[in-house]
């Protein structure tokens, strides 16, 4: 890895014959470190993003994204109230697969900073609903993966059994999850087109003077499939301020029979990311990952205030969200923010601010790159578990002395001058846990 932007830009001509490249620069946030990436400027004024993968995992992801973007016909794109990257072409750089797409403008907001109320939260809910409203023929016609409600249920049942077989899952969680899987009321849903695990950084925004941040683009289409719509809402456990408004906007916009169990399944999927992390470490025989996951599962079990995941409790306080339950994650936990993106136009100083919401929008700096530690780079390697994948997050519980994540820097910058005292262990644990789960996403690259 480490190819220069000029080398990458030159490869654009192979994917787009006749293109006249006039400039090149790094792609902001560097595709989360798992790709060599760059922006190529063309003589006709267009800007294209090129990403190159050097291992089988990322090569499969690029191949799946290319297939998904090609499946988004002009008719399908016209149904979306935002832009998806335009498929330009594919090529190879040596033995490595390269994908060229149109560059989408916009800025991103990290999950913990998504404000409640009008603007970003409502726009995100509507955007997710728009994806779920796409005809399933878009996916089926391209030969992409489809899962029925029962298949989704069976897949999670296998994950719970596999995790429990390691002997490192607290009995309370095993019972909780198995009861949820066995609850027929949770699994009476209509499968929809899904992105397979939306993250807050999947959304690109522009600022509107009256309405606030509005979604103008959506990234990360490589796991496009038909499946459980809760997959694209499980990330909201990392966005406590905005979760209710995103759900409410989604429910208002979704053109389907209401799904009363949607939020419960989303919480279940968020909790099961810890189980997926455990199984990932166990399959690799990585004791450090297994110990990490086991400690987080213990914290989750100790912090739960209710034992069941039921439809009745979906809108009440009886069942806390996965991240709210993690009030005793080990103090040493830390994380690197996932800033994966395919855009080069954003300015954190231009973010809209609602006087009624004390929020901070987070985006990379103007130079558009973040230093990634070796542990964060290693985090890109994911293993399929029951058809889904997880990221290697061995840095989650690493000490904070090595490098402070960029997201923490931005949070520090937004604090009041009077808030110079250290956070309590509980607050530090909550912040670390939310950042950790934000990076733990399930996707299907096949």
C-alpha positions as CSV (number, residue, x, y, z in Angstrom):
1,X,0.0,0.0,0.0
2,X,1.1,3.6,0.0
3,X,0.8,4.4,-3.7
4,X,0.9,8.1,-4.6
5,X,-2.2,10.0,-5.7
6,X,-0.5,10.6,-9.1
7,X,0.0,6.8,-9.6
8,X,-3.6,6.2,-8.7
9,X,-5.0,9.0,-10.8
10,X,-3.1,7.7,-13.8
11,X,-5.0,4.4,-13.5
12,X,-8.2,6.2,-14.0
13,X,-7.5,6.4,-17.8
14,X,-7.6,2.6,-17.9
15,X,-11.1,2.5,-16.2
16,X,-12.3,5.4,-18.3
17,X,-10.7,5.4,-21.7
18,X,-10.2,8.9,-23.2
19,X,-10.2,10.6,-19.8
20,X,-7.8,13.5,-19.5
21,X,-6.5,13.7,-16.0
22,X,-5.4,17.2,-15.0
23,X,-4.7,16.8,-11.3
24,X,-4.6,14.4,-8.3
25,X,-4.8,14.6,-4.6
26,X,-5.4,12.3,-1.7
27,X,-8.9,11.2,-0.9
28,X,-10.0,12.6,2.4
29,X,-9.9,10.2,5.3
30,X,-8.1,7.7,3.0
31,X,-10.9,5.3,2.8
32,X,-10.4,4.3,6.5
33,X,-6.9,3.1,5.8
34,X,-7.9,-0.1,4.1
35,X,-7.5,1.2,0.6
36,X,-5.0,3.3,-1.3
37,X,-7.3,6.1,-2.5
38,X,-7.1,9.4,-4.4
39,X,-9.2,12.0,-6.2
40,X,-8.5,12.5,-9.9
41,X,-9.5,15.8,-11.5
42,X,-10.5,15.6,-15.2
43,X,-10.3,18.2,-17.9
44,X,-14.1,18.2,-18.2
45,X,-14.4,19.4,-14.6
46,X,-15.4,16.1,-13.1
47,X,-13.7,14.7,-10.0
48,X,-13.5,10.9,-9.6
49,X,-12.5,8.8,-6.6
50,X,-10.3,5.8,-7.1
51,X,-9.7,3.1,-4.5
52,X,-7.3,0.2,-4.7
53,X,-7.3,-2.9,-2.6
54,X,-4.3,-5.2,-2.0
55,X,-5.8,-8.1,-0.1
56,X,-8.7,-10.5,-0.8
57,X,-11.0,-9.0,1.8
58,X,-11.0,-5.4,0.4
59,X,-10.9,-6.7,-3.1
60,X,-14.1,-8.6,-2.5
61,X,-15.6,-5.4,-1.0
62,X,-14.7,-3.4,-4.1
63,X,-16.1,-6.0,-6.4
64,X,-19.4,-6.1,-4.4
65,X,-19.6,-2.3,-4.4
66,X,-19.1,-2.2,-8.2
67,X,-21.9,-4.8,-8.6
68,X,-24.2,-2.9,-6.3
69,X,-23.6,0.5,-7.9
70,X,-24.2,-1.0,-11.4
71,X,-27.5,-2.5,-10.0
72,X,-28.6,1.1,-9.2
73,X,-30.2,1.9,-12.5
74,X,-31.3,5.4,-13.5
75,X,-34.8,4.4,-12.5
76,X,-33.7,3.2,-9.0
77,X,-31.5,6.3,-8.5
78,X,-34.4,8.5,-9.4
79,X,-36.4,7.0,-6.4
80,X,-33.7,8.2,-4.0
81,X,-33.8,11.7,-2.5
82,X,-30.0,11.7,-2.4
83,X,-27.1,10.7,-4.6
84,X,-25.2,7.4,-4.7
85,X,-21.7,7.2,-6.2
86,X,-21.7,6.8,-9.9
87,X,-20.0,3.7,-11.2
88,X,-17.3,4.8,-13.6
89,X,-15.2,1.6,-14.2
90,X,-12.8,-0.9,-12.9
91,X,-9.2,-1.7,-13.6
92,X,-6.2,-3.3,-12.0
93,X,-3.0,-1.7,-10.6
94,X,-0.5,-4.5,-10.8
95,X,-2.3,-7.4,-9.2
96,X,-4.6,-5.2,-7.2
97,X,-8.3,-4.4,-8.0
98,X,-9.2,-0.8,-8.5
99,X,-12.7,0.8,-8.5
100,X,-13.4,4.3,-10.0
101,X,-16.5,6.1,-8.9
102,X,-17.9,9.7,-9.0
103,X,-16.8,11.8,-6.1
104,X,-19.7,13.0,-3.9
105,X,-19.5,16.3,-2.1
106,X,-20.6,16.8,1.5
107,X,-19.6,16.5,5.1
108,X,-20.0,13.8,7.7
109,X,-21.2,13.7,11.3
110,X,-20.0,11.0,13.7
111,X,-22.7,9.1,15.5
112,X,-22.2,10.5,19.0
113,X,-22.4,14.0,17.5
114,X,-25.7,13.6,15.5
115,X,-28.0,16.2,17.1
116,X,-31.6,15.5,18.0
117,X,-34.5,17.3,16.3
118,X,-34.9,18.7,12.8
119,X,-32.0,18.6,10.4
120,X,-29.6,15.7,10.4
121,X,-31.6,13.1,12.5
122,X,-34.8,13.5,10.5
123,X,-33.0,13.5,7.2
124,X,-31.1,10.4,8.1
125,X,-34.3,8.5,9.0
126,X,-35.9,9.6,5.7
127,X,-32.8,8.5,3.8
128,X,-32.8,5.0,5.3
129,X,-36.5,4.7,4.6
130,X,-35.9,5.6,1.0
131,X,-33.3,2.8,0.6
132,X,-35.7,0.4,2.1
133,X,-38.5,1.5,-0.3
134,X,-36.5,0.5,-3.4
135,X,-38.0,-2.5,-5.3
136,X,-36.4,-5.8,-4.2
137,X,-36.0,-6.5,-8.0
138,X,-33.1,-4.1,-7.9
139,X,-31.2,-6.5,-5.7
140,X,-32.6,-9.8,-7.1
141,X,-32.0,-8.7,-10.7
142,X,-28.3,-8.2,-9.9
143,X,-28.0,-11.6,-8.2
144,X,-27.3,-10.1,-4.8
145,X,-28.0,-11.7,-1.5
146,X,-31.5,-12.0,-0.3
147,X,-32.6,-13.2,3.2
148,X,-36.1,-13.8,4.4
149,X,-37.1,-13.0,8.0
150,X,-36.7,-16.7,8.9
151,X,-33.2,-16.8,7.3
152,X,-32.2,-13.7,9.2
153,X,-33.5,-15.3,12.4
154,X,-31.7,-18.6,11.8
155,X,-28.4,-16.7,11.1
156,X,-28.6,-14.9,14.4
157,X,-29.5,-18.2,16.2
158,X,-26.3,-19.7,14.8
159,X,-24.3,-16.7,15.9
160,X,-25.6,-16.9,19.5
161,X,-24.9,-20.7,19.7
162,X,-21.4,-20.2,18.3
163,X,-20.6,-17.4,20.7
164,X,-22.1,-19.4,23.7
165,X,-19.9,-22.4,22.7
166,X,-16.8,-20.4,23.5
167,X,-17.7,-20.4,27.2
168,X,-17.1,-16.7,27.4
169,X,-20.6,-15.3,27.1
170,X,-22.3,-14.5,30.5
171,X,-25.3,-16.9,31.0
172,X,-27.6,-13.9,31.4
173,X,-26.8,-12.7,27.9
174,X,-27.1,-16.1,26.3
175,X,-30.6,-16.5,27.8
176,X,-31.5,-13.0,26.8
177,X,-30.5,-13.5,23.2
178,X,-32.0,-17.0,22.8
179,X,-35.3,-15.8,24.2
180,X,-35.2,-12.9,21.7
181,X,-34.5,-15.3,18.8
182,X,-37.3,-17.6,20.0
183,X,-39.8,-14.8,20.2
184,X,-42.0,-15.1,17.1
185,X,-43.3,-11.5,17.6
186,X,-39.8,-10.1,16.8
187,X,-39.5,-11.8,13.4
188,X,-42.8,-10.9,11.7
189,X,-41.2,-8.4,9.4
190,X,-41.1,-7.8,5.7
191,X,-37.6,-8.1,4.2
192,X,-36.5,-4.9,2.4
193,X,-33.6,-3.6,0.3
194,X,-30.9,-2.8,2.9
195,X,-27.4,-1.5,2.8
196,X,-26.5,-4.2,5.2
197,X,-25.3,-2.0,8.1
198,X,-25.5,1.8,7.8
199,X,-23.1,3.9,9.8
200,X,-23.4,7.6,10.6
201,X,-20.4,8.1,8.3
202,X,-22.3,6.6,5.5
203,X,-24.2,9.9,5.2
204,X,-23.0,13.0,3.4
205,X,-24.6,16.3,4.3
206,X,-25.0,19.8,3.1
207,X,-26.0,22.7,5.3
208,X,-29.4,24.3,4.7
209,X,-29.9,27.7,6.4
210,X,-33.5,26.8,7.5
211,X,-33.6,23.1,7.8
212,X,-30.1,22.4,9.0
213,X,-27.9,19.5,7.7
214,X,-29.6,17.5,5.0
215,X,-28.5,14.2,3.5
216,X,-27.3,14.6,-0.1
217,X,-25.3,11.4,-0.6
218,X,-25.0,7.9,0.8
219,X,-21.8,5.8,0.7
220,X,-21.0,2.2,1.4
221,X,-23.2,0.1,-1.0
222,X,-21.0,-3.0,-1.0
223,X,-23.4,-5.0,1.2
224,X,-26.6,-4.1,-0.7
225,X,-29.0,-6.9,-0.3
226,X,-32.5,-7.9,0.8
227,X,-32.9,-8.5,4.5
228,X,-33.9,-7.2,7.9
229,X,-34.4,-3.4,7.9
230,X,-33.1,-3.3,11.5
231,X,-29.6,-3.9,10.1
232,X,-29.5,-0.3,8.9
233,X,-30.7,1.1,12.3
234,X,-28.6,-0.8,14.7
235,X,-25.9,1.9,14.6
236,X,-28.3,4.2,16.5
237,X,-27.1,2.6,19.8
238,X,-24.1,4.9,19.3
239,X,-26.2,8.0,18.7
240,X,-28.2,8.4,21.9
241,X,-29.3,12.0,21.3
242,X,-30.6,11.4,17.8
243,X,-32.0,7.8,18.0
244,X,-35.6,8.7,18.8
245,X,-35.8,11.3,16.0
246,X,-34.2,9.0,13.4
247,X,-36.6,6.2,14.3
248,X,-39.6,8.6,14.2
249,X,-38.6,10.1,10.9
250,X,-38.0,6.6,9.5
251,X,-41.5,5.5,10.7
252,X,-43.2,8.5,9.1
253,X,-41.4,8.0,5.8
254,X,-41.5,4.3,5.4
255,X,-44.1,3.1,3.0
256,X,-44.8,-0.2,4.6
257,X,-46.9,-1.8,7.4
258,X,-45.4,-0.5,10.7
259,X,-42.9,-2.9,12.3
260,X,-43.4,-2.7,16.1
261,X,-40.4,-4.9,16.7
262,X,-37.9,-2.9,14.6
263,X,-36.2,-1.0,17.4
264,X,-36.0,-4.1,19.5
265,X,-34.3,-6.0,16.7
266,X,-31.9,-3.1,16.1
267,X,-30.9,-3.2,19.8
268,X,-30.5,-7.0,19.6
269,X,-28.2,-6.6,16.5
270,X,-26.2,-4.0,18.3
271,X,-25.6,-6.2,21.3
272,X,-24.8,-9.2,19.1
273,X,-21.9,-7.2,17.6
274,X,-20.0,-8.0,20.8
275,X,-20.8,-11.7,20.3
276,X,-19.6,-11.4,16.7
277,X,-16.4,-9.8,17.9
278,X,-15.9,-12.8,20.3
279,X,-16.5,-15.4,17.6
280,X,-14.1,-13.5,15.3
281,X,-11.3,-13.6,17.9
282,X,-12.0,-17.3,18.7
283,X,-11.9,-18.3,15.0
284,X,-8.5,-16.6,14.7
285,X,-7.3,-18.1,18.0
286,X,-6.5,-14.6,19.1
287,X,-6.7,-14.6,22.9
288,X,-6.3,-10.8,23.1
289,X,-9.5,-10.3,21.0
290,X,-11.3,-13.0,22.9
291,X,-10.4,-11.4,26.2
292,X,-11.5,-8.0,24.9
293,X,-14.9,-9.3,23.8
294,X,-15.4,-11.3,27.0
295,X,-14.7,-8.2,29.1
296,X,-17.2,-6.1,27.1
297,X,-19.8,-8.8,27.3
298,X,-19.4,-9.0,31.1
299,X,-19.9,-5.2,31.2
300,X,-22.9,-5.4,29.0
301,X,-24.4,-8.2,31.2
302,X,-23.8,-6.2,34.4
303,X,-25.2,-3.0,33.0
304,X,-28.5,-4.4,31.7
305,X,-31.6,-3.2,33.6
306,X,-34.0,-5.6,32.1
307,X,-33.6,-9.2,31.0
308,X,-35.9,-9.3,28.0
309,X,-36.1,-7.9,24.5
310,X,-39.8,-7.7,23.8
311,X,-42.0,-5.7,21.5
312,X,-44.0,-4.4,24.4
313,X,-40.9,-2.7,25.8
314,X,-39.8,-1.2,22.5
315,X,-40.8,2.4,23.2
316,X,-40.4,2.4,27.0
317,X,-37.6,2.8,29.5
318,X,-37.8,-0.8,30.6
319,X,-35.2,-2.0,28.2
320,X,-32.1,0.1,27.8
321,X,-30.3,0.3,24.5
322,X,-27.2,-1.7,24.0
323,X,-24.8,1.2,24.6
324,X,-26.8,2.6,27.6
325,X,-26.3,-0.8,29.2
326,X,-22.5,-0.6,28.9
327,X,-22.0,1.6,31.9
328,X,-19.1,-0.5,33.2
329,X,-16.9,-1.1,30.2
330,X,-13.3,-1.3,31.4
331,X,-11.7,2.2,31.8
332,X,-8.9,1.4,29.5
333,X,-11.2,1.1,26.5
334,X,-10.5,3.5,23.7
335,X,-11.2,3.5,20.0
336,X,-10.4,5.0,16.6
337,X,-13.2,6.7,14.8
338,X,-14.2,5.2,11.5
339,X,-13.9,8.2,9.1
340,X,-14.3,6.2,6.0
341,X,-15.6,8.4,3.2
342,X,-15.6,9.2,-0.5
343,X,-16.0,12.9,-0.4
344,X,-13.6,15.8,-0.6
345,X,-15.9,18.8,0.1
346,X,-16.8,19.6,3.6
347,X,-16.0,22.3,6.2
348,X,-16.7,21.8,9.9
349,X,-16.9,25.6,10.4
350,X,-20.0,25.7,8.1
351,X,-22.0,23.2,10.0
352,X,-25.5,24.4,10.9
353,X,-26.2,24.7,14.7
354,X,-29.7,24.6,16.3
355,X,-29.8,26.8,19.3
356,X,-32.1,24.3,20.9
357,X,-29.6,21.5,20.6
358,X,-26.2,21.6,22.1
359,X,-24.4,19.5,19.6
360,X,-21.2,19.3,17.7
361,X,-20.7,17.9,14.2
362,X,-17.5,16.1,13.7
363,X,-15.6,15.9,10.4
364,X,-12.0,15.5,9.4
365,X,-9.7,18.5,9.1
366,X,-9.2,20.4,5.8
367,X,-6.2,18.2,4.8
368,X,-8.6,15.3,4.9
369,X,-6.4,12.6,6.4
370,X,-6.1,11.1,9.9
371,X,-3.1,9.3,11.2
372,X,-4.1,5.6,11.6
373,X,-2.3,3.5,14.1
374,X,-1.1,0.0,13.2
375,X,-3.9,-1.4,15.4
376,X,-6.4,0.7,13.5
377,X,-5.0,-0.6,10.2
378,X,-5.2,-4.1,11.5
379,X,-8.8,-3.4,12.4
380,X,-9.7,-3.5,8.8
381,X,-9.3,-7.2,8.6
382,X,-12.7,-8.8,9.0
383,X,-13.9,-12.4,9.2
384,X,-17.3,-13.6,7.9
385,X,-19.5,-15.1,10.6
386,X,-22.7,-16.7,9.4
387,X,-22.6,-14.6,6.2
388,X,-21.7,-11.3,8.0
389,X,-18.4,-9.7,8.8
390,X,-16.8,-7.8,11.7
391,X,-13.8,-5.6,12.0
392,X,-10.7,-6.3,14.0
393,X,-10.9,-3.9,16.9
394,X,-7.9,-5.0,19.0
395,X,-7.2,-1.4,19.7
396,X,-10.5,-0.8,21.4
397,X,-9.1,-1.6,24.9
398,X,-5.6,-0.4,24.2
399,X,-4.1,2.3,26.4
400,X,-4.8,5.9,25.6
401,X,-1.1,6.9,25.9
402,X,-0.1,5.8,22.4
403,X,-2.3,8.0,20.4
404,X,-5.5,9.9,21.1
405,X,-8.1,9.3,18.4
406,X,-9.0,12.3,16.2
407,X,-12.6,12.0,17.3
408,X,-11.5,12.6,20.9
409,X,-9.5,15.7,19.9
410,X,-12.6,17.1,18.3
411,X,-14.7,16.4,21.3
412,X,-12.2,18.1,23.6
413,X,-12.2,21.1,21.3
414,X,-16.0,21.4,21.7
415,X,-16.1,21.3,25.5
416,X,-16.7,24.3,27.7
417,X,-13.6,25.9,29.1
418,X,-15.0,25.2,32.5
419,X,-15.1,21.5,31.9
420,X,-11.4,20.8,32.3
421,X,-11.8,18.2,35.0
422,X,-11.3,14.5,34.0
423,X,-14.4,12.5,33.2
424,X,-15.5,10.0,35.6
425,X,-14.7,6.3,34.8
426,X,-18.4,5.8,34.0
427,X,-18.4,8.6,31.5
428,X,-15.2,7.5,29.9
429,X,-16.5,4.0,29.6
430,X,-19.7,5.2,28.0
431,X,-17.8,7.3,25.4
432,X,-15.4,4.5,24.6
433,X,-18.2,2.0,24.2
434,X,-20.2,4.1,21.9
435,X,-17.2,4.8,19.7
436,X,-16.4,1.1,19.7
437,X,-19.8,0.0,18.6
438,X,-19.9,2.6,15.9
439,X,-17.1,0.8,14.2
440,X,-18.5,-2.7,14.8
441,X,-20.8,-3.1,11.8
442,X,-22.1,-6.1,10.1
443,X,-22.0,-6.3,6.3
444,X,-22.0,-8.9,3.6
445,X,-19.4,-8.5,0.8
446,X,-20.5,-11.6,-1.2
